[in-house]
Amino acid sequence: MHDPEARHEWVDFDFGATALGSSFHRDWSDYADDALDHIARRYGSEGDPAPLLLLVEDLLRLRDSGLGGEEIALLWEATDMSLGAPGTPGKEREWLQEVVSFVVPVARARGASASSCSAFPACVPDGTSPAAIEHRRLTADVVELVGTLDQQRPWSHVPLAAMRGALVRCAEEVCAELAFRFLLHAANGYWSRLAPETYDRLERLGTAFGYGPHVVDAIRHLVDRADRADREAGGARPETRPADARNEGVEGNRAWR
C-alpha cells in the first residue's frame, strides 16, 4: 500500500511486485542462473533500500491475504502474460516467501529496519490510517475499471473472467492501490482498448495513489486511436456500459469507457 504522502523517486515508474513480475521478460534466463539470481542482478547489493521495501510490502500483503493460490497466480501472470515470469503452480505462497527471504537480508544490509521488513500497515477493509481510508474510498473506482477490462488478444492463455475476479478480490480485500497496478499490467497484457476519458480516469487514480508520472503513462499506447480521432473531429461513439467485474461469467470485448 503505497502511501500517497510518501512521494519519492522510486514510484516515478512501476514498482514493487508488479515491477518485479514484469522484469521477467522472455530472455531473462539468458543472463541469470535462476529467478533469485535475476532478482539479485535487478536490485543490486548496494543503495537505497526503498525499492526493496516496496517489493517486500507487496509480497507480504499478498502472502498474508485471504486470496487463494490460483488468484495470486493470476495476479502474478498479469505482470507478464508472455510466460516469461517463473511460475510455481500450487505453491504460490511458497514462491512469495522464497522471494521475501531472499530480499529482506539485502534490504537490511542497506539500512532497512527489521520492522519495515516484517510488517505492513493495514489497508482494506479495516485499515485506519489516512492512506488506508483514502484507498478504501478509491476501491469502487478500481473495481469499476476492472469491469471494463477487455481482451483484444483472444489467444491469451489467461481467462479474462478469472482475471477480473482476482483483481476485484485484491482491490476489496487486500489493497486497492496494489490491485490498480495489477490492473494496469492486465490491460497491457490483454491489449485492452482505452477510451481517452478512461485513460484520464486512470491518470487521476494514479495521482491519488501518489504515483510519479510514468506508472500510468506506460499504457498510454492503448488509448483507442479511432475513438480519439472521432472526438477530435467532433463526433462521439455510443457509450458502452462496463461489465460487472464480480460476475465471472461476463465475457466479451468492450472498449474501456
MARKE-559085 format. One record per residue: x, y, z of N, C-alpha, C in turn. Coordinates in steps of 0.02 Angstrom, whole numbers, plus 50000, padded with zeros to 5 digits. Each point is the difference from the previous one (the first is absolute). Layout:
<atom <X, Y, Z>, <X, Y, Z>, <X, Y, Z>>
...
END
This chain:
<atom <50043, 49940, 50000>, <49957, 50060, 50000>, <50044, 50062, 50000>>
<atom <50012, 50027, 49941>, <50040, 50060, 49998>, <49962, 50059, 50031>>
<atom <50031, 50033, 50047>, <49971, 50059, 50032>, <50009, 50060, 49954>>
<atom <49946, 50032, 49978>, <50006, 50058, 49955>, <50045, 50055, 50027>>
<atom <50007, 50004, 50066>, <50042, 50052, 50029>, <50074, 49983, 49995>>
<atom <50015, 49936, 49989>, <50070, 49978, 49997>, <50025, 50004, 49928>>
<atom <50004, 50060, 49975>, <50020, 50010, 49930>, <50077, 49996, 49995>>
<atom <50023, 49958, 49955>, <50072, 49997, 49988>, <50013, 49971, 49931>>
<atom <50062, 50003, 49978>, <50016, 49982, 49931>, <49984, 49928, 49982>>
<atom <49994, 49956, 50050>, <49991, 49929, 49985>, <49929, 49985, 49977>>
<atom <49955, 50048, 50003>, <49932, 49988, 49973>, <49986, 50043, 49939>>
<atom <50053, 50028, 49970>, <49991, 50035, 49936>, <49981, 49950, 49945>>
<atom <50027, 49940, 50005>, <49984, 49945, 49955>, <49969, 49944, 50041>>
<atom <49979, 49946, 49967>, <49971, 49944, 50035>, <50048, 49975, 50053>>
<atom <49973, 49968, 50052>, <50041, 49980, 50057>, <49970, 49939, 50033>>
<atom <50035, 49974, 50050>, <49975, 49945, 50039>, <49992, 49935, 49962>>
<atom <49950, 49960, 50019>, <49990, 49934, 49970>, <49984, 50004, 49926>>
<atom <49963, 50052, 49979>, <49982, 50006, 49930>, <50061, 50014, 49957>>
<atom <50045, 50042, 50025>, <50061, 50013, 49962>, <50044, 49939, 49996>>
<atom <50005, 49963, 50055>, <50040, 49939, 50000>, <49972, 49950, 49950>>
<atom <49934, 49987, 50003>, <49971, 49952, 49954>, <50012, 50017, 49928>>
<atom <49992, 50063, 49982>, <50009, 50020, 49930>, <50073, 49999, 49978>>
<atom <50046, 49998, 50049>, <50071, 49998, 49982>, <50022, 49932, 49973>>
<atom <49957, 49949, 50011>, <50017, 49933, 49975>, <49978, 49993, 49928>>
<atom <50029, 50041, 49957>, <49984, 49994, 49929>, <50029, 49935, 49973>>
<atom <49984, 49984, 49940>, <50014, 49933, 49974>, <50073, 49979, 50003>>
<atom <50046, 50047, 49996>, <50070, 49981, 49996>, <50038, 50008, 50065>>
<atom <49963, 50007, 50057>, <50034, 50011, 50063>, <50048, 49943, 50018>>
<atom <49981, 49939, 49981>, <50042, 49942, 50017>, <50064, 49997, 49959>>
<atom <50007, 50044, 49951>, <50061, 50001, 49960>, <50059, 50029, 50039>>
<atom <49985, 50042, 50049>, <50053, 50031, 50038>, <49997, 49986, 50075>>
<atom <49949, 49964, 50022>, <49995, 49984, 50072>, <49997, 49924, 50008>>
<atom <50030, 49976, 50054>, <50001, 49928, 50012>, <49932, 49973, 50019>>
<atom <49962, 50040, 50039>, <49933, 49981, 50020>, <49963, 50063, 50020>>
<atom <49938, 49992, 50024>, <49959, 50059, 50016>, <50031, 50043, 50054>>
<atom <50029, 49970, 50051>, <50030, 50040, 50054>, <50062, 50037, 49975>>
<atom <50037, 49969, 49955>, <50058, 50034, 49972>, <49977, 50061, 49959>>
<atom <49944, 49992, 49964>, <49972, 50056, 49963>, <49982, 50057, 50048>>
<atom <49968, 49983, 50056>, <49981, 50051, 50049>, <50062, 50035, 50028>>
<atom <50052, 49961, 50015>, <50061, 50029, 50026>, <50031, 50048, 49950>>
<atom <50000, 49982, 49938>, <50028, 50044, 49948>, <49958, 50062, 49991>>
<atom <49935, 49992, 50006>, <49954, 50057, 49989>, <50009, 50053, 50054>>
<atom <50004, 49978, 50064>, <50001, 50048, 50055>, <50071, 50016, 50024>>
<atom <50049, 49960, 49983>, <50068, 50014, 50022>, <50009, 49988, 50074>>
<atom <50060, 50015, 50024>, <50016, 49986, 50071>, <50009, 50064, 50041>>
<atom <49998, 50058, 49968>, <50010, 50063, 50035>, <49948, 50050, 49979>>
<atom <49993, 50053, 50041>, <49955, 50054, 49983>, <49942, 50007, 50048>>
<atom <49953, 50042, 49981>, <49941, 50015, 50040>, <49957, 49937, 50008>>
<atom <49980, 49983, 50062>, <49957, 49941, 50009>, <49928, 50011, 49979>>
<atom <49980, 50061, 49983>, <49930, 50016, 49986>, <49968, 49954, 49947>>
<atom <50032, 49988, 49942>, <49967, 49956, 49951>, <49991, 49929, 50025>>
<atom <50045, 49977, 50042>, <49994, 49933, 50028>, <49943, 49997, 50051>>
<atom <49992, 50054, 50039>, <49946, 50001, 50049>, <49931, 50004, 49966>>
<atom <49996, 50035, 49945>, <49938, 50002, 49962>, <49982, 49930, 49974>>
<atom <50051, 49963, 49979>, <49990, 49932, 49977>, <49979, 49954, 50058>>
<atom <50036, 50005, 50055>, <49985, 49956, 50058>, <49929, 50012, 50024>>
<atom <49979, 50063, 50004>, <49932, 50014, 50024>, <49948, 49967, 49954>>
<atom <50009, 50007, 49935>, <49952, 49968, 49953>, <49998, 49924, 50011>>
<atom <50059, 49970, 50005>, <50004, 49927, 50007>, <49969, 49976, 50065>>
<atom <50014, 50035, 50055>, <49971, 49981, 50064>, <49924, 50009, 49999>>
<atom <49977, 50053, 49969>, <49928, 50014, 49997>, <49964, 49944, 49963>>
<atom <50030, 49977, 49944>, <49970, 49945, 49962>, <50006, 49934, 50038>>
<atom <50058, 49988, 50029>, <50011, 49937, 50036>, <49950, 49991, 50057>>
<atom <49987, 50054, 50036>, <49958, 49996, 50060>, <49927, 50015, 49986>>
<atom <49982, 50009, 49938>, <49931, 50017, 49982>, <49955, 49938, 50001>>
<atom <49936, 50012, 49990>, <49952, 49946, 49995>, <49991, 49974, 49930>>
<atom <50041, 50024, 49953>, <49995, 49977, 49931>, <50021, 49928, 49995>>
<atom <49968, 49963, 49955>, <50020, 49932, 49987>, <50063, 49997, 49957>>
<atom <50031, 49943, 49998>, <50061, 49992, 49961>, <49989, 50016, 49926>>
<atom <49944, 49978, 49973>, <49986, 50013, 49930>, <49991, 50074, 49986>>
<atom <49972, 50036, 50048>, <49991, 50072, 49991>, <50068, 50036, 50002>>
<atom <50044, 49979, 50046>, <50067, 50029, 50002>, <50036, 49985, 49935>>
<atom <49993, 49939, 49974>, <50032, 49982, 49937>, <49975, 50044, 49943>>
<atom <49935, 50014, 49998>, <49972, 50043, 49947>, <50029, 50070, 50004>>
<atom <50005, 50028, 50061>, <50028, 50067, 50007>, <50072, 50001, 49977>>
<atom <50037, 49948, 50018>, <50070, 49996, 49979>, <50005, 49996, 49923>>
<atom <49954, 49960, 49970>, <50000, 49994, 49928>, <49982, 50065, 49965>>
<atom <49960, 50042, 50034>, <49981, 50064, 49970>, <50062, 50042, 49984>>
<atom <50053, 49992, 50038>, <50060, 50040, 49988>, <50039, 49978, 49939>>
<atom <49988, 49938, 49977>, <50036, 49975, 49942>, <49962, 49941, 49970>>
<atom <49956, 50015, 49952>, <49960, 49947, 49969>, <50037, 49963, 49945>>
<atom <50064, 50018, 49989>, <50039, 49966, 49948>, <50033, 49937, 50026>>
<atom <49984, 49982, 50062>, <50029, 49940, 50032>, <50074, 50007, 50015>>
<atom <50023, 50063, 50005>, <50070, 50010, 50017>, <50013, 49994, 50074>>
<atom <49951, 50021, 50041>, <50010, 49998, 50073>, <49997, 49929, 50025>>
<atom <50043, 49982, 50048>, <49999, 49933, 50027>, <49935, 49987, 50038>>
<atom <49973, 49941, 49992>, <49938, 49983, 50035>, <50010, 49940, 50045>>
<atom <49960, 49997, 50051>, <50003, 49943, 50046>, <49930, 49976, 50015>>
<atom <49967, 49967, 49952>, <49931, 49979, 50010>, <49991, 49959, 50064>>
<atom <49952, 50020, 50040>, <49986, 49965, 50062>, <50044, 50020, 50058>>
<atom <50051, 50041, 49986>, <50047, 50020, 50053>, <50011, 50076, 49998>>
<atom <49945, 50036, 49989>, <50005, 50072, 49991>, <50027, 50035, 50062>>
<atom <49974, 49982, 50058>, <50024, 50033, 50061>, <50072, 49981, 50016>>
<atom <50018, 49939, 49985>, <50070, 49980, 50010>, <50047, 50042, 49957>>
<atom <49978, 50015, 49939>, <50041, 50042, 49955>, <50006, 50070, 50029>>
<atom <49945, 50029, 50024>, <50004, 50066, 50030>, <50047, 50001, 50059>>
<atom <49995, 49948, 50042>, <50044, 49997, 50059>, <50073, 49991, 49979>>
<atom <50011, 49961, 49948>, <50069, 49991, 49977>, <50031, 50066, 49979>>
<atom <49961, 50041, 49965>, <50026, 50065, 49979>, <50011, 50045, 50060>>
<atom <49952, 50001, 50046>, <50007, 50041, 50061>, <50063, 49980, 50038>>
<atom <50010, 49936, 50009>, <50059, 49976, 50037>, <50065, 50019, 49966>>
<atom <49998, 50006, 49936>, <50060, 50019, 49962>, <50013, 50076, 50003>>
<atom <49945, 50039, 49996>, <50006, 50073, 49994>, <50012, 50034, 50067>>
<atom <49969, 49975, 50054>, <50004, 50034, 50064>, <50073, 50009, 50024>>
<atom <50043, 49949, 49998>, <50069, 50012, 50022>, <50035, 50055, 49959>>
<atom <49984, 50005, 49937>, <50030, 50053, 49959>, <49975, 50068, 50024>>
<atom <49936, 50006, 50013>, <49972, 50063, 50024>, <50030, 50018, 50068>>
<atom <50006, 49951, 50044>, <50029, 50012, 50067>, <50072, 50023, 49994>>
<atom <50038, 49970, 49954>, <50070, 50020, 49990>, <50005, 50071, 49975>>
<atom <49947, 50025, 49969>, <50001, 50069, 49975>, <49974, 50050, 50052>>
<atom <49981, 49976, 50059>, <49979, 50045, 50053>, <49927, 49997, 50017>>
<atom <49961, 49956, 49970>, <49929, 49994, 50016>, <49992, 49970, 50070>>
<atom <49949, 50023, 50036>, <49988, 49973, 50067>, <49967, 49932, 49996>>
<atom <50005, 49962, 50054>, <49969, 49934, 50001>, <49925, 50005, 49994>>
<atom <49970, 50050, 50033>, <49927, 50006, 49998>, <49975, 50017, 49930>>
<atom <50038, 50040, 49963>, <49978, 50019, 49933>, <50003, 49941, 49951>>
<atom <50036, 49948, 50019>, <50007, 49941, 49958>, <49954, 49943, 50021>>
<atom <49961, 50011, 50052>, <49959, 49945, 50025>, <49927, 50018, 50012>>
<atom <49984, 50063, 49996>, <49931, 50021, 50014>, <49979, 50051, 49948>>
<atom <49935, 50008, 49990>, <49974, 50048, 49953>, <49936, 50031, 50028>>
<atom <49986, 50062, 49983>, <49940, 50033, 50027>, <49937, 49969, 49971>>
<atom <49948, 49994, 50040>, <49937, 49972, 49977>, <49969, 50045, 49947>>
<atom <49970, 49969, 49949>, <49966, 50037, 49948>, <49926, 49980, 50003>>
<atom <49970, 49986, 49943>, <49929, 49979, 50000>, <49994, 49930, 50029>>
<atom <49946, 49985, 50035>, <49944, 50046, 50014>, <50004, 50034, 50068>>
<atom <50051, 49985, 50040>, <50000, 50021, 50070>, <50052, 50052, 50018>>
<atom <50041, 50023, 49953>, <50052, 50048, 50017>, <49971, 50066, 50022>>
<atom <50034, 50033, 50046>, <49976, 50063, 50028>, <50046, 50059, 49986>>
<atom <50056, 49988, 49968>, <50046, 50054, 49984>, <49970, 50044, 49945>>
<atom <50023, 50062, 49993>, <49974, 50043, 49946>, <50007, 49968, 49931>>
<atom <50057, 49966, 49989>, <50010, 49967, 49935>, <49950, 49944, 49989>>
<atom <49987, 49960, 50052>, <49952, 49945, 49994>, <49930, 50026, 49988>>
<atom <49981, 50054, 50033>, <49934, 50030, 49991>, <49993, 50025, 49928>>
<atom <50052, 50031, 49975>, <49999, 50025, 49931>, <49995, 49941, 49950>>
<atom <50038, 49947, 50013>, <49997, 49942, 49956>, <49930, 49969, 50001>>
<atom <49969, 49998, 50058>, <49933, 49973, 50005>, <49951, 50043, 49959>>
<atom <50010, 50065, 50001>, <49958, 50045, 49961>, <50007, 49988, 49926>>
<atom <50060, 49981, 49978>, <50014, 49991, 49929>, <49985, 49929, 49975>>
<atom <49983, 49955, 50046>, <49990, 49930, 49981>, <49946, 49992, 49947>>
<atom <49944, 50035, 50008>, <49945, 49994, 49952>, <50022, 50021, 49930>>
<atom <50043, 50051, 49995>, <50024, 50022, 49934>, <50043, 49946, 49968>>
<atom <50043, 49968, 50040>, <50042, 49947, 49974>, <49957, 49942, 49976>>
<atom <49951, 49980, 50040>, <49956, 49944, 49982>, <49963, 50015, 49936>>
<atom <49975, 50061, 49992>, <49964, 50018, 49940>, <50044, 49994, 49938>>
<atom <50062, 50022, 50006>, <50046, 49995, 49944>, <50018, 49927, 49984>>
<atom <50003, 49958, 50052>, <50011, 49929, 49987>, <49943, 49972, 49957>>
<atom <49939, 50022, 50014>, <49942, 49976, 49963>, <50000, 50019, 49927>>
<atom <50040, 50050, 49980>, <50002, 50020, 49930>, <50062, 49973, 49964>>
<atom <50038, 49959, 50035>, <50058, 49969, 49968>, <49977, 49956, 49943>>
<atom <50029, 50007, 49941>, <49981, 49958, 49944>, <50061, 49963, 49974>>
<atom <49988, 49953, 49956>, <50053, 49954, 49977>, <50006, 50004, 49925>>
<atom <50048, 50039, 49977>, <50010, 50008, 49928>, <50048, 49947, 49972>>
<atom <50029, 49960, 50044>, <50043, 49946, 49978>, <49965, 49934, 50019>>
<atom <49955, 49975, 49957>, <49960, 49941, 50018>, <50042, 49937, 50010>>
<atom <50063, 50002, 49977>, <50042, 49941, 50008>, <50032, 49997, 50070>>
<atom <49989, 50051, 50041>, <50030, 50000, 50066>, <49979, 49938, 50039>>
<atom <50047, 49969, 50036>, <49985, 49940, 50039>, <49969, 50017, 50067>>
<atom <49997, 50064, 50018>, <49974, 50020, 50065>, <49926, 50019, 49994>>
<atom <49954, 49963, 50031>, <49928, 50014, 49993>, <49983, 50069, 50026>>
<atom <49963, 50038, 49959>, <49983, 50069, 50018>, <49955, 50002, 50062>>
<atom <49949, 49957, 50002>, <49953, 50002, 50057>, <50035, 49985, 50065>>
<atom <50044, 49951, 50000>, <50037, 49982, 50061>, <50046, 50057, 50021>>
<atom <50032, 50033, 49951>, <50044, 50056, 50016>, <49960, 50057, 50031>>
<atom <49942, 50015, 49972>, <49958, 50052, 50030>, <49984, 49983, 50073>>
<atom <49981, 49937, 50012>, <49983, 49980, 50067>, <50057, 50009, 50049>>
<atom <50061, 49980, 49979>, <50058, 50006, 50044>, <50016, 50074, 50014>>
<atom <49993, 50042, 49950>, <50014, 50071, 50009>, <49950, 50032, 50048>>
<atom <49937, 49982, 49994>, <49949, 50027, 50045>, <50014, 49977, 50072>>
<atom <50015, 49937, 50008>, <50014, 49975, 50067>, <50061, 50036, 50030>>
<atom <50050, 50012, 49960>, <50060, 50035, 50023>, <49981, 50071, 50021>>
<atom <49959, 50034, 49960>, <49981, 50069, 50015>, <49958, 50004, 50064>>
<atom <49954, 49953, 50009>, <49953, 50005, 50056>, <50026, 49969, 50064>>
<atom <50047, 49953, 49995>, <50020, 49963, 50060>, <50075, 50004, 50016>>
<atom <50039, 50027, 49954>, <50073, 50005, 50011>, <50022, 50073, 50000>>
<atom <49997, 50031, 49942>, <50023, 50070, 49994>, <49979, 50026, 49932>>
<atom <49961, 50054, 49999>, <49978, 50028, 49936>, <50058, 50026, 49959>>
<atom <50050, 50028, 50033>, <50058, 50027, 49964>, <50038, 49944, 49965>>
<atom <50012, 49945, 50035>, <50035, 49943, 49971>, <49959, 49971, 49943>>
<atom <49935, 49994, 50009>, <49956, 49974, 49947>, <50003, 50045, 49939>>
<atom <50004, 50065, 50011>, <50003, 50047, 49944>, <50062, 49988, 49957>>
<atom <50057, 49989, 50033>, <50060, 49986, 49960>, <49994, 49934, 49962>>
<atom <49971, 49949, 50031>, <49989, 49937, 49964>, <49952, 50012, 49941>>
<atom <49950, 50043, 50010>, <49953, 50015, 49946>, <50035, 50032, 49941>>
<atom <50045, 50047, 50012>, <50036, 50031, 49946>, <50039, 49948, 49959>>
<atom <50030, 49953, 50034>, <50037, 49948, 49965>, <49953, 49953, 49962>>
<atom <49943, 49984, 50030>, <49952, 49957, 49965>, <49975, 50033, 49937>>
<atom <49987, 50065, 50003>, <49978, 50036, 49940>, <50051, 49995, 49945>>
<atom <50063, 50006, 50018>, <50054, 49995, 49951>, <50005, 49929, 49973>>
<atom <49993, 49951, 50043>, <50006, 49931, 49978>, <49944, 49979, 49953>>
<atom <49940, 50024, 50014>, <49943, 49984, 49957>, <49995, 50047, 49939>>
<atom <50041, 50051, 50000>, <49999, 50052, 49948>, <49931, 50033, 49999>>
<atom <49974, 50016, 50059>, <49934, 50030, 50006>, <49999, 50070, 49970>>
<atom <49943, 50016, 49968>, <49991, 50067, 49974>, <49984, 50048, 50056>>
<atom <50027, 50059, 49997>, <49985, 50052, 50050>, <49968, 50059, 49965>>
<atom <49938, 50015, 50018>, <49970, 50062, 49976>, <50038, 50058, 50033>>
<atom <50007, 50057, 49967>, <50038, 50056, 50029>, <49976, 50020, 50069>>
<atom <49934, 50000, 50011>, <49975, 50021, 50066>, <50017, 49948, 50053>>
<atom <50006, 49937, 49980>, <50019, 49949, 50049>, <50074, 50008, 50018>>
<atom <50041, 50015, 49951>, <50070, 50013, 50015>, <50007, 50059, 50048>>
<atom <49958, 50051, 49990>, <50001, 50056, 50047>, <49984, 49977, 50070>>
<atom <49951, 49955, 50007>, <49982, 49973, 50066>, <50059, 49962, 50031>>
<atom <50034, 49962, 49959>, <50058, 49963, 50024>, <50054, 50048, 50026>>
<atom <50011, 50053, 49962>, <50049, 50050, 50022>, <49981, 50032, 50066>>
<atom <49936, 50016, 50008>, <49978, 50031, 50063>, <50008, 49952, 50058>>
<atom <49986, 49936, 49988>, <50010, 49951, 50054>, <50074, 49993, 50016>>
<atom <50042, 49999, 49949>, <50072, 49995, 50012>, <50024, 50058, 50042>>
<atom <49975, 50060, 49986>, <50019, 50059, 50040>, <49975, 49992, 50071>>
<atom <49939, 49976, 50008>, <49972, 49991, 50067>, <50040, 49949, 50041>>
<atom <50027, 49949, 49966>, <50041, 49950, 50034>, <50072, 50023, 50011>>
<atom <50016, 50060, 49976>, <50067, 50028, 50013>, <50053, 49978, 49951>>
<atom <49980, 49975, 49941>, <50049, 49977, 49952>, <50036, 50059, 49966>>
<atom <50059, 49985, 49974>, <50035, 50047, 49958>, <49970, 49999, 49930>>
<atom <50032, 50034, 49952>, <49968, 50012, 49935>, <49997, 49941, 49953>>
<atom <50038, 49946, 50013>, <50007, 49949, 49949>, <49968, 49933, 50017>>
<atom <49965, 49994, 50056>, <49968, 49937, 50017>, <49941, 49987, 49954>>
<atom <49954, 50048, 49997>, <49942, 49993, 49955>, <50020, 50013, 49928>>
<atom <50046, 50046, 49990>, <50022, 50018, 49933>, <50026, 49940, 49960>>
<atom <50020, 49947, 50035>, <50027, 49941, 49966>, <49949, 49966, 49956>>
<atom <49934, 50013, 50010>, <49950, 49969, 49957>, <49963, 50052, 49958>>
<atom <50029, 50059, 49992>, <49968, 50052, 49959>, <49990, 49975, 49928>>
<atom <50044, 49954, 49977>, <49995, 49976, 49931>, <49936, 49961, 49988>>
<atom <49964, 49982, 50053>, <49938, 49962, 49991>, <49939, 50044, 49987>>
<atom <50009, 50066, 50005>, <49944, 50045, 49988>, <49974, 49988, 49929>>
<atom <49934, 49991, 49995>, <49967, 49985, 49937>, <50009, 50058, 49952>>
<atom <50043, 49992, 49950>, <50015, 50055, 49955>, <49941, 50020, 49958>>
<atom <49960, 49951, 49979>, <49941, 50016, 49959>, <49950, 50041, 50041>>
<atom <49991, 49980, 50064>, <49955, 50037, 50044>, <50025, 50071, 50009>>
<atom <50065, 50007, 50010>, <50029, 50066, 50009>, <49989, 50043, 49938>>
<atom <50010, 49971, 49940>, <49992, 50037, 49938>, <49927, 50023, 49992>>
<atom <49953, 49956, 50017>, <49930, 50018, 49995>, <49984, 50060, 50044>>
<atom <50026, 50000, 50061>, <49985, 50054, 50046>, <50033, 50065, 49978>>
<atom <50061, 49994, 49974>, <50034, 50060, 49977>, <49964, 50030, 49940>>
<atom <49965, 49957, 49961>, <49963, 50024, 49942>, <49930, 50024, 50019>>
<atom <49983, 49995, 50065>, <49936, 50024, 50023>, <49947, 49948, 50005>>
<atom <50017, 49938, 49984>, <49951, 49946, 50006>, <50006, 49966, 50066>>
<atom <49960, 49949, 50010>, <50002, 49962, 50062>, <49973, 49931, 49988>>
<atom <50032, 49951, 50030>, <49976, 49932, 49995>, <49949, 49987, 50055>>
<atom <49953, 49954, 49989>, <49953, 49984, 50053>, <50036, 49972, 50060>>
<atom <49976, 50017, 50059>, <50031, 49977, 50061>, <49989, 49926, 50010>>
<atom <50048, 49966, 50029>, <49996, 49929, 50015>, <49999, 49991, 50076>>
<atom <49949, 49967, 50025>, <49995, 49989, 50072>, <50051, 49949, 50022>>
<atom <50036, 50013, 50055>, <50050, 49951, 50024>, <49967, 49937, 50025>>
<atom <50037, 49945, 49994>, <49975, 49937, 50027>, <50007, 50001, 50076>>
<atom <49961, 49959, 50033>, <50008, 49992, 50072>, <50058, 49953, 50012>>
<atom <50054, 50026, 50027>, <50061, 49960, 50008>, <49991, 49943, 50048>>
<atom <49948, 50004, 50043>, <49989, 49946, 50047>, <49968, 49939, 49967>>
<atom <49971, 50010, 49940>, <49967, 49946, 49965>, <50051, 49966, 49956>>
<atom <50027, 49944, 50022>, <50053, 49968, 49963>, <49976, 49969, 49935>>
<atom <49934, 49999, 49989>, <49975, 49974, 49937>, <49999, 50052, 49945>>
<atom <50015, 50063, 50017>, <49997, 50052, 49950>, <50061, 49997, 49955>>
<atom <49988, 49997, 49936>, <50055, 49999, 49952>, <49986, 50054, 49947>>
<atom <50040, 50000, 49948>, <49988, 50046, 49944>, <50053, 50052, 49996>>
<atom <50006, 50030, 49942>, <50049, 50051, 49988>, <49965, 50068, 50001>>
<atom <50014, 50040, 50051>, <49970, 50066, 50007>, <50056, 50051, 50005>>
<atom <49987, 50059, 49971>, <50048, 50054, 50010>, <49997, 50023, 50071>>
<atom <50056, 50020, 50028>, <50001, 50029, 50068>, <49968, 50068, 49994>>
<atom <49948, 50012, 50040>, <49967, 50066, 49998>, <49986, 50024, 50071>>
END
